[in-house]
Amino acid sequence: MMGEEKKISVAVIKRLPRYFRYLGELLENDVTRISSRELSERMGVTASQIRQDLNNFGGFGQQGYGYNVEYLYTEIGKILGLGNTYKVIIIGVGNLGQALANYANFEKRGFLITGLFDVNPRLVGMSIRGIEIQDIDYLEQFVKENEIDIAVLTLPKVKASKIGQDLVKWGIKGLWNFSPIDLKVPKDVIVENVHLSDSLMTLSYKLNEQKVLQKQDNKKEK
């Protein structure tokens, strides 16, 4: 596959889950084939962008036919590694951690939540979807005994860095980081940062920019 022969840009990789989601919706609506133009209208991106993105992995389309929805959905799933099964733990089971633990769709994608950890004695011993929250003192033993693939961090900034370093030392190669800190890890460890406040501030910027443009337009009309 072409994706193995050259480095794919981060921007393309970040668009793949969106293609996967839209194609899944098409399948649910019994759509069997779709053109890049039709897909672009649904997704709000250009048909040219879609073709360029998919050409990184071999194309998948047929001229005059478009894309076979089921085939493309399956192939993008393979590219995203969704045929694999990943053991996941969540560290920090406050409101956000509990919301993530309760999200059943993770299992459908092969992400199996196998452990929950927290320092709060009021939470330790509680169960979420059949998984008991354990004291963080048992984290190292659990990671080493269960071959965990991904750790989800929903911790305060002061704790996330140390826990992140420990997890890497214990062999975890994937960190999904919701903590407000950029973790420093070796090159063979993958970190996906989800900084909620950053996203909210980006939204704030765009809203503010929109207001500024509206004020400028109103002045021109006067």
SEPAKE-389905 format. One record per atom (N, C-alpha, C, O): residue in three letters; chain; atom name; x, y, z. Coordinates in steps of 0.1 Angstrom, whole numbers. Layout:
residues N
ALA/A/CA/X/Y/Z
...
end
This chain:
residues 222
MET/A/N/8/-12/0
MET/A/CA/0/0/0
MET/A/C/9/12/0
MET/A/O/19/13/6
MET/A/N/4/23/-7
MET/A/CA/12/35/-8
MET/A/C/15/41/5
MET/A/O/26/47/6
GLY/A/N/6/40/15
GLY/A/CA/8/46/28
GLY/A/C/20/41/35
GLY/A/O/26/48/44
GLU/A/N/25/29/31
GLU/A/CA/37/23/37
GLU/A/C/50/28/31
GLU/A/O/60/26/36
GLU/A/N/49/34/19
GLU/A/CA/60/38/11
GLU/A/C/64/52/13
GLU/A/O/76/56/11
LYS/A/N/55/60/18
LYS/A/CA/59/74/20
LYS/A/C/52/79/33
LYS/A/O/42/74/37
LYS/A/N/57/90/38
LYS/A/CA/52/95/51
LYS/A/C/39/103/48
LYS/A/O/39/112/39
ILE/A/N/28/100/54
ILE/A/CA/16/107/52
ILE/A/C/15/119/62
ILE/A/O/19/118/74
SER/A/N/10/130/57
SER/A/CA/10/142/65
SER/A/C/0/140/77
SER/A/O/-10/133/76
VAL/A/N/2/147/88
VAL/A/CA/-6/147/100
VAL/A/C/-20/152/96
VAL/A/O/-30/146/101
ALA/A/N/-21/162/87
ALA/A/CA/-34/167/84
ALA/A/C/-43/157/77
ALA/A/O/-55/156/79
VAL/A/N/-37/148/68
VAL/A/CA/-44/138/61
VAL/A/C/-49/127/72
VAL/A/O/-60/123/71
ILE/A/N/-40/123/81
ILE/A/CA/-43/113/91
ILE/A/C/-55/118/99
ILE/A/O/-63/110/103
LYS/A/N/-55/131/103
LYS/A/CA/-65/136/112
LYS/A/C/-79/136/104
LYS/A/O/-89/137/111
ARG/A/N/-79/136/91
ARG/A/CA/-91/136/84
ARG/A/C/-97/122/82
ARG/A/O/-109/121/79
LEU/A/N/-89/112/83
LEU/A/CA/-93/98/81
LEU/A/C/-105/94/90
LEU/A/O/-114/88/85
PRO/A/N/-104/97/103
PRO/A/CA/-116/93/111
PRO/A/C/-129/100/107
PRO/A/O/-139/94/109
ARG/A/N/-128/111/101
ARG/A/CA/-140/118/97
ARG/A/C/-146/111/84
ARG/A/O/-158/109/83
TYR/A/N/-137/107/75
TYR/A/CA/-141/99/64
TYR/A/C/-148/87/69
TYR/A/O/-159/83/64
PHE/A/N/-142/80/78
PHE/A/CA/-147/67/84
PHE/A/C/-161/69/90
PHE/A/O/-170/61/87
ARG/A/N/-163/80/97
ARG/A/CA/-176/83/103
ARG/A/C/-186/85/93
ARG/A/O/-197/80/94
TYR/A/N/-183/94/83
TYR/A/CA/-193/97/72
TYR/A/C/-197/84/64
TYR/A/O/-208/82/61
LEU/A/N/-187/76/61
LEU/A/CA/-189/64/53
LEU/A/C/-198/54/61
LEU/A/O/-206/47/56
GLY/A/N/-195/54/75
GLY/A/CA/-204/45/83
GLY/A/C/-218/50/83
GLY/A/O/-227/41/83
GLU/A/N/-221/63/83
GLU/A/CA/-234/68/82
GLU/A/C/-241/65/69
GLU/A/O/-253/62/68
LEU/A/N/-233/65/58
LEU/A/CA/-238/61/45
LEU/A/C/-242/47/44
LEU/A/O/-252/43/39
LEU/A/N/-234/38/51
LEU/A/CA/-237/24/51
LEU/A/C/-250/22/59
LEU/A/O/-258/13/55
GLU/A/N/-252/29/70
GLU/A/CA/-264/27/78
GLU/A/C/-276/32/70
GLU/A/O/-287/27/72
ASN/A/N/-274/40/60
ASN/A/CA/-285/45/51
ASN/A/C/-286/37/38
ASN/A/O/-293/42/29
ASP/A/N/-279/26/37
ASP/A/CA/-279/17/26
ASP/A/C/-274/23/13
ASP/A/O/-278/19/2
VAL/A/N/-265/32/14
VAL/A/CA/-258/38/2
VAL/A/C/-246/29/-1
VAL/A/O/-238/26/7
THR/A/N/-246/24/-14
THR/A/CA/-236/15/-18
THR/A/C/-224/21/-25
THR/A/O/-213/16/-24
ARG/A/N/-227/32/-32
ARG/A/CA/-215/39/-39
ARG/A/C/-218/54/-38
ARG/A/O/-229/59/-37
ILE/A/N/-206/61/-39
ILE/A/CA/-207/76/-38
ILE/A/C/-196/82/-46
ILE/A/O/-185/76/-46
SER/A/N/-198/93/-52
SER/A/CA/-187/100/-60
SER/A/C/-180/109/-50
SER/A/O/-185/112/-39
SER/A/N/-168/113/-54
SER/A/CA/-161/123/-46
SER/A/C/-168/136/-44
SER/A/O/-167/143/-34
ARG/A/N/-176/140/-55
ARG/A/CA/-183/152/-54
ARG/A/C/-194/151/-44
ARG/A/O/-197/160/-36
GLU/A/N/-202/140/-44
GLU/A/CA/-213/138/-35
GLU/A/C/-207/137/-20
GLU/A/O/-213/143/-11
LEU/A/N/-196/130/-19
LEU/A/CA/-190/130/-5
LEU/A/C/-185/143/-1
LEU/A/O/-186/146/11
SER/A/N/-180/151/-10
SER/A/CA/-175/164/-6
SER/A/C/-187/173/-2
SER/A/O/-185/182/8
GLU/A/N/-198/172/-8
GLU/A/CA/-210/180/-4
GLU/A/C/-215/177/10
GLU/A/O/-219/186/17
ARG/A/N/-214/164/14
ARG/A/CA/-218/160/27
ARG/A/C/-208/164/37
ARG/A/O/-212/168/48
MET/A/N/-195/164/34
MET/A/CA/-184/166/44
MET/A/C/-180/181/45
MET/A/O/-173/185/54
GLY/A/N/-183/188/34
GLY/A/CA/-179/202/34
GLY/A/C/-164/204/31
GLY/A/O/-158/214/35
VAL/A/N/-158/195/24
VAL/A/CA/-145/196/18
VAL/A/C/-145/194/3
VAL/A/O/-155/189/-2
THR/A/N/-135/198/-4
THR/A/CA/-135/198/-18
THR/A/C/-134/183/-23
THR/A/O/-127/175/-17
ALA/A/N/-139/180/-35
ALA/A/CA/-137/167/-41
ALA/A/C/-123/165/-44
ALA/A/O/-118/153/-43
SER/A/N/-116/175/-48
SER/A/CA/-101/174/-50
SER/A/C/-94/170/-38
SER/A/O/-85/162/-38
GLN/A/N/-98/176/-26
GLN/A/CA/-91/172/-14
GLN/A/C/-93/157/-10
GLN/A/O/-84/150/-6
ILE/A/N/-105/153/-12
ILE/A/CA/-109/139/-9
ILE/A/C/-100/130/-18
ILE/A/O/-94/120/-13
ARG/A/N/-99/133/-31
ARG/A/CA/-92/124/-40
ARG/A/C/-77/124/-36
ARG/A/O/-70/114/-37
GLN/A/N/-72/136/-33
GLN/A/CA/-58/137/-29
GLN/A/C/-55/129/-17
GLN/A/O/-45/122/-16
ASP/A/N/-64/130/-7
ASP/A/CA/-62/123/6
ASP/A/C/-62/108/3
ASP/A/O/-53/101/8
LEU/A/N/-72/103/-4
LEU/A/CA/-73/89/-6
LEU/A/C/-62/83/-15
LEU/A/O/-58/71/-14
ASN/A/N/-57/92/-24
ASN/A/CA/-46/87/-33
ASN/A/C/-33/84/-25
ASN/A/O/-25/77/-30
ASN/A/N/-32/90/-13
ASN/A/CA/-21/86/-5
ASN/A/C/-20/71/-1
ASN/A/O/-10/66/2
PHE/A/N/-32/65/-2
PHE/A/CA/-33/51/2
PHE/A/C/-37/42/-10
PHE/A/O/-40/30/-8
GLY/A/N/-36/47/-22
GLY/A/CA/-39/39/-34
GLY/A/C/-51/44/-42
GLY/A/O/-54/39/-53
GLY/A/N/-59/53/-36
GLY/A/CA/-70/58/-44
GLY/A/C/-84/53/-41
GLY/A/O/-92/60/-36
PHE/A/N/-86/40/-43
PHE/A/CA/-99/33/-40
PHE/A/C/-110/36/-50
PHE/A/O/-120/28/-50
GLY/A/N/-110/46/-58
GLY/A/CA/-121/50/-66
GLY/A/C/-120/44/-80
GLY/A/O/-109/41/-84
GLN/A/N/-131/44/-87
GLN/A/CA/-131/40/-101
GLN/A/C/-137/51/-109
GLN/A/O/-148/56/-106
GLN/A/N/-131/55/-120
GLN/A/CA/-136/66/-128
GLN/A/C/-150/62/-134
GLN/A/O/-151/51/-140
GLY/A/N/-159/71/-133
GLY/A/CA/-172/68/-138
GLY/A/C/-181/61/-128
GLY/A/O/-193/59/-131
TYR/A/N/-175/56/-117
TYR/A/CA/-183/48/-107
TYR/A/C/-183/55/-94
TYR/A/O/-193/55/-87
GLY/A/N/-171/60/-90
GLY/A/CA/-170/66/-77
GLY/A/C/-164/56/-67
GLY/A/O/-155/48/-71
TYR/A/N/-168/57/-55
TYR/A/CA/-163/48/-44
TYR/A/C/-173/38/-40
TYR/A/O/-185/41/-38
ASN/A/N/-169/26/-38
ASN/A/CA/-177/16/-32
ASN/A/C/-177/18/-17
ASN/A/O/-166/17/-11
VAL/A/N/-188/22/-11
VAL/A/CA/-188/27/3
VAL/A/C/-184/17/13
VAL/A/O/-176/20/21
GLU/A/N/-189/5/11
GLU/A/CA/-185/-6/21
GLU/A/C/-170/-9/20
GLU/A/O/-163/-10/30
TYR/A/N/-165/-10/8
TYR/A/CA/-151/-13/6
TYR/A/C/-142/-2/12
TYR/A/O/-132/-4/19
LEU/A/N/-146/11/9
LEU/A/CA/-138/22/13
LEU/A/C/-138/23/28
LEU/A/O/-128/26/35
TYR/A/N/-150/21/34
TYR/A/CA/-151/21/49
TYR/A/C/-142/10/55
TYR/A/O/-136/13/65
THR/A/N/-142/-2/49
THR/A/CA/-134/-12/55
THR/A/C/-119/-9/54
THR/A/O/-112/-12/63
GLU/A/N/-115/-4/42
GLU/A/CA/-101/-1/40
GLU/A/C/-96/10/49
GLU/A/O/-85/9/54
ILE/A/N/-104/20/51
ILE/A/CA/-100/31/60
ILE/A/C/-99/26/74
ILE/A/O/-90/30/82
GLY/A/N/-108/17/78
GLY/A/CA/-108/11/91
GLY/A/C/-95/4/93
GLY/A/O/-89/4/103
LYS/A/N/-90/-3/82
LYS/A/CA/-77/-11/83
LYS/A/C/-66/-1/85
LYS/A/O/-57/-3/93
ILE/A/N/-66/10/77
ILE/A/CA/-55/20/78
ILE/A/C/-55/26/92
ILE/A/O/-44/29/97
LEU/A/N/-66/28/98
LEU/A/CA/-67/34/111
LEU/A/C/-64/23/122
LEU/A/O/-63/27/134
GLY/A/N/-61/11/118
GLY/A/CA/-58/1/127
GLY/A/C/-70/-4/136
GLY/A/O/-68/-10/147
LEU/A/N/-82/-3/131
LEU/A/CA/-94/-6/138
LEU/A/C/-97/-21/138
LEU/A/O/-106/-25/145
GLY/A/N/-89/-29/131
GLY/A/CA/-90/-43/132
GLY/A/C/-83/-49/144
GLY/A/O/-84/-60/147
ASN/A/N/-75/-40/150
ASN/A/CA/-67/-45/162
ASN/A/C/-76/-43/174
ASN/A/O/-86/-36/174
THR/A/N/-71/-49/185
THR/A/CA/-78/-47/198
THR/A/C/-67/-41/207
THR/A/O/-56/-46/208
TYR/A/N/-71/-31/215
TYR/A/CA/-62/-24/224
TYR/A/C/-67/-24/238
TYR/A/O/-79/-22/240
LYS/A/N/-59/-27/247
LYS/A/CA/-62/-27/261
LYS/A/C/-60/-13/266
LYS/A/O/-49/-7/265
VAL/A/N/-70/-7/273
VAL/A/CA/-70/7/277
VAL/A/C/-72/8/292
VAL/A/O/-81/1/297
ILE/A/N/-65/17/298
ILE/A/CA/-68/21/312
ILE/A/C/-70/36/313
ILE/A/O/-65/44/305
ILE/A/N/-78/40/322
ILE/A/CA/-81/54/325
ILE/A/C/-75/58/339
ILE/A/O/-79/51/349
ILE/A/N/-67/68/339
ILE/A/CA/-61/73/352
ILE/A/C/-67/86/355
ILE/A/O/-64/96/348
GLY/A/N/-74/87/365
GLY/A/CA/-82/99/369
GLY/A/C/-96/97/365
GLY/A/O/-100/100/354
VAL/A/N/-104/93/375
VAL/A/CA/-118/89/372
VAL/A/C/-128/100/378
VAL/A/O/-138/96/384
GLY/A/N/-125/112/376
GLY/A/CA/-134/123/379
GLY/A/C/-145/124/369
GLY/A/O/-148/114/362
ASN/A/N/-151/135/367
ASN/A/CA/-162/137/358
ASN/A/C/-159/133/344
ASN/A/O/-166/125/337
LEU/A/N/-147/138/339
LEU/A/CA/-143/135/325
LEU/A/C/-139/120/324
LEU/A/O/-143/113/314
GLY/A/N/-132/115/333
GLY/A/CA/-128/101/333
GLY/A/C/-140/92/333
GLY/A/O/-140/82/326
GLN/A/N/-150/95/341
GLN/A/CA/-162/87/342
GLN/A/C/-170/87/328
GLN/A/O/-175/77/324
ALA/A/N/-170/99/323
ALA/A/CA/-177/101/310
ALA/A/C/-170/92/299
ALA/A/O/-177/85/291
LEU/A/N/-157/92/299
LEU/A/CA/-150/84/289
LEU/A/C/-152/69/292
LEU/A/O/-154/61/283
ALA/A/N/-152/65/305
ALA/A/CA/-154/51/308
ALA/A/C/-168/46/305
ALA/A/O/-170/34/302
ASN/A/N/-177/55/304
ASN/A/CA/-191/51/301
ASN/A/C/-194/51/286
ASN/A/O/-205/48/282
TYR/A/N/-185/55/278
TYR/A/CA/-187/56/264
TYR/A/C/-185/43/257
TYR/A/O/-174/38/255
ALA/A/N/-196/36/255
ALA/A/CA/-196/22/250
ALA/A/C/-191/20/236
ALA/A/O/-186/9/233
ASN/A/N/-191/31/228
ASN/A/CA/-186/30/214
ASN/A/C/-171/26/213
ASN/A/O/-166/22/203
PHE/A/N/-163/29/224
PHE/A/CA/-149/25/223
PHE/A/C/-147/10/221
PHE/A/O/-139/6/213
GLU/A/N/-155/2/227
GLU/A/CA/-154/-12/225
GLU/A/C/-157/-16/211
GLU/A/O/-151/-25/206
LYS/A/N/-167/-9/204
LYS/A/CA/-170/-12/191
LYS/A/C/-158/-10/181
LYS/A/O/-157/-16/171
ARG/A/N/-149/-1/185
ARG/A/CA/-138/2/177
ARG/A/C/-125/-6/181
ARG/A/O/-114/-4/176
GLY/A/N/-127/-15/191
GLY/A/CA/-116/-23/195
GLY/A/C/-108/-18/207
GLY/A/O/-97/-23/211
PHE/A/N/-113/-7/213
PHE/A/CA/-106/-1/225
PHE/A/C/-113/-6/238
PHE/A/O/-123/-2/241
LEU/A/N/-106/-16/244
LEU/A/CA/-113/-23/256
LEU/A/C/-108/-17/269
LEU/A/O/-96/-18/272
ILE/A/N/-116/-10/276
ILE/A/CA/-113/-4/289
ILE/A/C/-112/-15/299
ILE/A/O/-122/-22/302
THR/A/N/-100/-17/304
THR/A/CA/-97/-29/313
THR/A/C/-94/-24/327
THR/A/O/-94/-33/336
GLY/A/N/-91/-12/329
GLY/A/CA/-87/-7/343
GLY/A/C/-90/8/345
GLY/A/O/-88/16/336
LEU/A/N/-94/11/357
LEU/A/CA/-97/25/361
LEU/A/C/-89/28/374
LEU/A/O/-90/19/383
PHE/A/N/-83/39/375
PHE/A/CA/-75/42/386
PHE/A/C/-77/57/391
PHE/A/O/-78/66/383
ASP/A/N/-76/59/404
ASP/A/CA/-78/72/410
ASP/A/C/-71/72/424
ASP/A/O/-69/62/430
VAL/A/N/-68/85/428
VAL/A/CA/-63/86/442
VAL/A/C/-74/89/452
VAL/A/O/-71/89/464
ASN/A/N/-85/93/447
ASN/A/CA/-96/97/456
ASN/A/C/-102/85/463
ASN/A/O/-108/77/457
PRO/A/N/-101/84/476
PRO/A/CA/-107/73/484
PRO/A/C/-122/71/482
PRO/A/O/-128/60/484
ARG/A/N/-129/82/479
ARG/A/CA/-143/82/477
ARG/A/C/-147/75/464
ARG/A/O/-158/70/463
LEU/A/N/-138/75/455
LEU/A/CA/-140/68/442
LEU/A/C/-136/54/442
LEU/A/O/-142/45/435
VAL/A/N/-125/51/449
VAL/A/CA/-119/37/449
VAL/A/C/-129/27/454
VAL/A/O/-135/30/465
GLY/A/N/-131/17/447
GLY/A/CA/-141/6/450
GLY/A/C/-154/8/443
GLY/A/O/-161/-2/442
MET/A/N/-157/19/437
MET/A/CA/-168/21/429
MET/A/C/-166/13/416
MET/A/O/-155/11/412
SER/A/N/-177/10/409
SER/A/CA/-176/3/396
SER/A/C/-183/11/385
SER/A/O/-193/18/387
ILE/A/N/-177/11/373
ILE/A/CA/-183/18/361
ILE/A/C/-183/7/350
ILE/A/O/-173/2/346
ARG/A/N/-195/4/346
ARG/A/CA/-198/-6/336
ARG/A/C/-190/-19/339
ARG/A/O/-184/-26/331
GLY/A/N/-191/-23/352
GLY/A/CA/-185/-35/357
GLY/A/C/-170/-35/360
GLY/A/O/-164/-46/363
ILE/A/N/-164/-24/358
ILE/A/CA/-149/-23/361
ILE/A/C/-147/-15/374
ILE/A/O/-152/-3/375
GLU/A/N/-141/-21/384
GLU/A/CA/-139/-14/397
GLU/A/C/-127/-4/396
GLU/A/O/-117/-7/390
ILE/A/N/-130/8/402
ILE/A/CA/-119/18/403
ILE/A/C/-109/14/413
ILE/A/O/-113/11/425
GLN/A/N/-96/13/410
GLN/A/CA/-86/9/419
GLN/A/C/-78/21/423
GLN/A/O/-77/31/417
ASP/A/N/-71/19/435
ASP/A/CA/-62/29/440
ASP/A/C/-50/29/430
ASP/A/O/-45/19/425
ILE/A/N/-45/41/428
ILE/A/CA/-34/43/419
ILE/A/C/-21/36/423
ILE/A/O/-12/34/415
ASP/A/N/-21/32/436
ASP/A/CA/-9/25/441
ASP/A/C/-7/11/434
ASP/A/O/3/6/434
TYR/A/N/-18/6/428
TYR/A/CA/-18/-7/421
TYR/A/C/-16/-5/406
TYR/A/O/-16/-15/399
LEU/A/N/-13/7/402
LEU/A/CA/-12/10/388
LEU/A/C/0/2/381
LEU/A/O/-2/-5/371
GLU/A/N/11/3/387
GLU/A/CA/23/-4/381
GLU/A/C/21/-19/380
GLU/A/O/24/-24/369
GLN/A/N/16/-25/390
GLN/A/CA/14/-39/390
GLN/A/C/4/-43/379
GLN/A/O/6/-53/371
PHE/A/N/-7/-35/378
PHE/A/CA/-17/-38/368
PHE/A/C/-12/-37/354
PHE/A/O/-15/-45/345
VAL/A/N/-4/-26/351
VAL/A/CA/1/-24/338
VAL/A/C/10/-35/334
VAL/A/O/10/-40/322
LYS/A/N/19/-39/343
LYS/A/CA/29/-50/339
LYS/A/C/22/-63/338
LYS/A/O/27/-72/330
GLU/A/N/11/-66/345
GLU/A/CA/5/-79/344
GLU/A/C/-5/-80/333
GLU/A/O/-9/-91/329
ASN/A/N/-10/-69/327
ASN/A/CA/-20/-69/317
ASN/A/C/-17/-64/303
ASN/A/O/-25/-64/295
GLU/A/N/-4/-61/301
GLU/A/CA/1/-57/288
GLU/A/C/-8/-46/282
GLU/A/O/-14/-48/271
ILE/A/N/-9/-35/289
ILE/A/CA/-18/-24/285
ILE/A/C/-12/-16/273
ILE/A/O/1/-14/273
ASP/A/N/-20/-13/263
ASP/A/CA/-15/-6/251
ASP/A/C/-17/9/252
ASP/A/O/-8/16/248
ILE/A/N/-28/14/258
ILE/A/CA/-31/28/258
ILE/A/C/-35/32/272
ILE/A/O/-43/25/279
ALA/A/N/-29/43/277
ALA/A/CA/-33/49/290
ALA/A/C/-40/63/287
ALA/A/O/-34/71/280
VAL/A/N/-51/65/293
VAL/A/CA/-59/78/292
VAL/A/C/-56/86/304
VAL/A/O/-59/81/315
LEU/A/N/-51/98/303
LEU/A/CA/-48/106/314
LEU/A/C/-58/118/315
LEU/A/O/-58/126/306
THR/A/N/-65/118/326
THR/A/CA/-74/129/329
THR/A/C/-71/134/343
THR/A/O/-79/134/352
LEU/A/N/-58/138/344
LEU/A/CA/-52/142/357
LEU/A/C/-49/157/358
LEU/A/O/-48/163/347
PRO/A/N/-47/162/370
PRO/A/CA/-42/176/371
PRO/A/C/-28/177/365
PRO/A/O/-21/167/365
LYS/A/N/-25/189/361
LYS/A/CA/-12/191/355
LYS/A/C/0/186/363
LYS/A/O/9/180/358
VAL/A/N/-1/188/376
VAL/A/CA/11/185/385
VAL/A/C/13/170/386
VAL/A/O/24/166/389
LYS/A/N/3/162/384
LYS/A/CA/4/147/385
LYS/A/C/7/141/371
LYS/A/O/13/130/371
ALA/A/N/2/147/361
ALA/A/CA/2/140/348
ALA/A/C/16/137/343
ALA/A/O/19/127/337
SER/A/N/26/147/345
SER/A/CA/39/145/340
SER/A/C/46/133/346
SER/A/O/52/124/339
LYS/A/N/45/132/359
LYS/A/CA/51/120/367
LYS/A/C/45/107/363
LYS/A/O/52/97/360
ILE/A/N/32/107/362
ILE/A/CA/25/94/359
ILE/A/C/28/91/344
ILE/A/O/30/79/342
GLY/A/N/28/101/336
GLY/A/CA/32/98/322
GLY/A/C/46/91/320
GLY/A/O/47/82/313
GLN/A/N/55/97/327
GLN/A/CA/69/91/327
GLN/A/C/69/77/333
GLN/A/O/76/68/327
ASP/A/N/61/74/343
ASP/A/CA/61/61/349
ASP/A/C/55/51/339
ASP/A/O/60/40/337
LEU/A/N/44/55/333
LEU/A/CA/37/46/323
LEU/A/C/46/42/312
LEU/A/O/46/31/307
VAL/A/N/54/52/307
VAL/A/CA/64/49/296
VAL/A/C/74/39/301
VAL/A/O/78/30/294
LYS/A/N/79/42/313
LYS/A/CA/89/33/319
LYS/A/C/84/18/320
LYS/A/O/91/9/319
TRP/A/N/71/17/323
TRP/A/CA/64/4/325
TRP/A/C/61/-3/311
TRP/A/O/55/-14/311
GLY/A/N/63/4/300
GLY/A/CA/61/-2/287
GLY/A/C/50/2/279
GLY/A/O/47/-3/268
ILE/A/N/42/12/284
ILE/A/CA/30/17/276
ILE/A/C/35/26/264
ILE/A/O/43/34/266
LYS/A/N/30/23/252
LYS/A/CA/34/30/240
LYS/A/C/24/40/235
LYS/A/O/27/48/225
GLY/A/N/12/41/241
GLY/A/CA/2/50/236
GLY/A/C/-4/58/248
GLY/A/O/-9/52/257
LEU/A/N/-4/71/247
LEU/A/CA/-10/80/257
LEU/A/C/-20/89/251
LEU/A/O/-17/96/242
TRP/A/N/-32/88/257
TRP/A/CA/-43/98/252
TRP/A/C/-44/108/264
TRP/A/O/-50/105/274
ASN/A/N/-39/119/261
ASN/A/CA/-36/129/272
ASN/A/C/-47/140/272
ASN/A/O/-47/149/263
PHE/A/N/-55/140/282
PHE/A/CA/-65/151/284
PHE/A/C/-60/162/295
PHE/A/O/-66/172/297
SER/A/N/-48/159/301
SER/A/CA/-43/168/311
SER/A/C/-37/180/304
SER/A/O/-32/179/293
PRO/A/N/-38/192/310
PRO/A/CA/-33/205/304
PRO/A/C/-18/206/304
PRO/A/O/-13/216/310
ILE/A/N/-11/196/299
ILE/A/CA/4/197/298
ILE/A/C/8/189/286
ILE/A/O/2/179/283
ASP/A/N/19/193/280
ASP/A/CA/24/186/269
ASP/A/C/35/176/274
ASP/A/O/45/181/280
LEU/A/N/32/163/273
LEU/A/CA/41/153/279
LEU/A/C/54/152/271
LEU/A/O/53/152/258
LYS/A/N/65/150/277
LYS/A/CA/78/147/271
LYS/A/C/80/132/272
LYS/A/O/83/127/283
VAL/A/N/81/126/260
VAL/A/CA/82/111/260
VAL/A/C/92/107/249
VAL/A/O/95/115/240
PRO/A/N/97/95/250
PRO/A/CA/107/90/239
PRO/A/C/100/90/226
PRO/A/O/87/89/225
LYS/A/N/107/89/215
LYS/A/CA/102/89/201
LYS/A/C/93/77/198
LYS/A/O/84/78/190
ASP/A/N/95/66/205
ASP/A/CA/88/54/202
ASP/A/C/74/54/210
ASP/A/O/67/44/209
VAL/A/N/71/64/217
VAL/A/CA/58/65/224
VAL/A/C/50/75/217
VAL/A/O/54/86/214
ILE/A/N/37/72/215
ILE/A/CA/28/80/208
ILE/A/C/19/87/217
ILE/A/O/12/81/226
VAL/A/N/18/101/216
VAL/A/CA/9/109/225
VAL/A/C/-1/116/216
VAL/A/O/3/123/207
GLU/A/N/-13/115/220
GLU/A/CA/-24/122/213
GLU/A/C/-30/132/224
GLU/A/O/-36/127/233
ASN/A/N/-27/145/222
ASN/A/CA/-32/155/232
ASN/A/C/-46/160/229
ASN/A/O/-48/163/217
VAL/A/N/-54/160/239
VAL/A/CA/-67/166/237
VAL/A/C/-69/176/248
VAL/A/O/-74/174/259
HIS/A/N/-64/189/245
HIS/A/CA/-65/199/255
HIS/A/C/-78/207/253
HIS/A/O/-79/215/244
LEU/A/N/-88/204/262
LEU/A/CA/-101/209/260
LEU/A/C/-101/225/261
LEU/A/O/-109/231/253
SER/A/N/-93/230/270
SER/A/CA/-93/245/271
SER/A/C/-88/251/258
SER/A/O/-92/262/254
ASP/A/N/-78/245/252
ASP/A/CA/-72/250/240
ASP/A/C/-83/251/229
ASP/A/O/-84/260/222
SER/A/N/-91/240/228
SER/A/CA/-101/239/218
SER/A/C/-112/250/221
SER/A/O/-117/256/211
LEU/A/N/-115/252/233
LEU/A/CA/-125/262/237
LEU/A/C/-120/276/233
LEU/A/O/-128/284/229
MET/A/N/-107/278/236
MET/A/CA/-102/291/233
MET/A/C/-101/294/218
MET/A/O/-102/305/213
THR/A/N/-99/283/210
THR/A/CA/-99/284/196
THR/A/C/-113/288/191
THR/A/O/-114/297/182
LEU/A/N/-123/282/197
LEU/A/CA/-137/286/194
LEU/A/C/-139/300/198
LEU/A/O/-146/308/190
SER/A/N/-134/305/209
SER/A/CA/-136/319/213
SER/A/C/-129/328/203
SER/A/O/-135/338/200
TYR/A/N/-117/324/199
TYR/A/CA/-111/333/189
TYR/A/C/-119/335/176
TYR/A/O/-121/346/171
LYS/A/N/-125/323/171
LYS/A/CA/-132/324/159
LYS/A/C/-145/332/161
LYS/A/O/-149/339/152
LEU/A/N/-152/331/173
LEU/A/CA/-164/339/175
LEU/A/C/-160/353/176
LEU/A/O/-167/362/171
ASN/A/N/-149/357/182
ASN/A/CA/-145/370/184
ASN/A/C/-141/376/170
ASN/A/O/-145/388/167
GLU/A/N/-135/368/162
GLU/A/CA/-131/373/148
GLU/A/C/-144/375/140
GLU/A/O/-144/385/132
GLN/A/N/-154/367/142
GLN/A/CA/-166/369/135
GLN/A/C/-173/382/139
GLN/A/O/-179/389/131
LYS/A/N/-173/385/152
LYS/A/CA/-179/398/157
LYS/A/C/-171/410/151
LYS/A/O/-178/420/148
VAL/A/N/-158/409/151
VAL/A/CA/-150/420/145
VAL/A/C/-154/422/131
VAL/A/O/-156/434/126
LEU/A/N/-155/412/123
LEU/A/CA/-159/413/109
LEU/A/C/-173/419/107
LEU/A/O/-175/427/98
GLN/A/N/-182/415/116
GLN/A/CA/-196/420/115
GLN/A/C/-196/435/118
GLN/A/O/-203/442/112
LYS/A/N/-188/439/128
LYS/A/CA/-187/453/131
LYS/A/C/-181/461/119
LYS/A/O/-186/472/116
GLN/A/N/-171/456/113
GLN/A/CA/-166/462/101
GLN/A/C/-176/464/90
GLN/A/O/-177/474/83
ASP/A/N/-184/453/88
ASP/A/CA/-194/453/78
ASP/A/C/-205/463/81
ASP/A/O/-210/470/72
ASN/A/N/-208/465/94
ASN/A/CA/-219/474/98
ASN/A/C/-214/488/96
ASN/A/O/-222/497/92
LYS/A/N/-201/491/98
LYS/A/CA/-196/504/96
LYS/A/C/-196/508/81
LYS/A/O/-199/519/77
LYS/A/N/-193/498/73
LYS/A/CA/-193/501/58
LYS/A/C/-207/504/53
LYS/A/O/-208/512/44
GLU/A/N/-217/497/59
GLU/A/CA/-231/499/55
GLU/A/C/-235/513/59
GLU/A/O/-244/519/52
LYS/A/N/-230/518/70
LYS/A/CA/-234/532/75
LYS/A/C/-227/543/66
LYS/A/O/-229/554/69
end
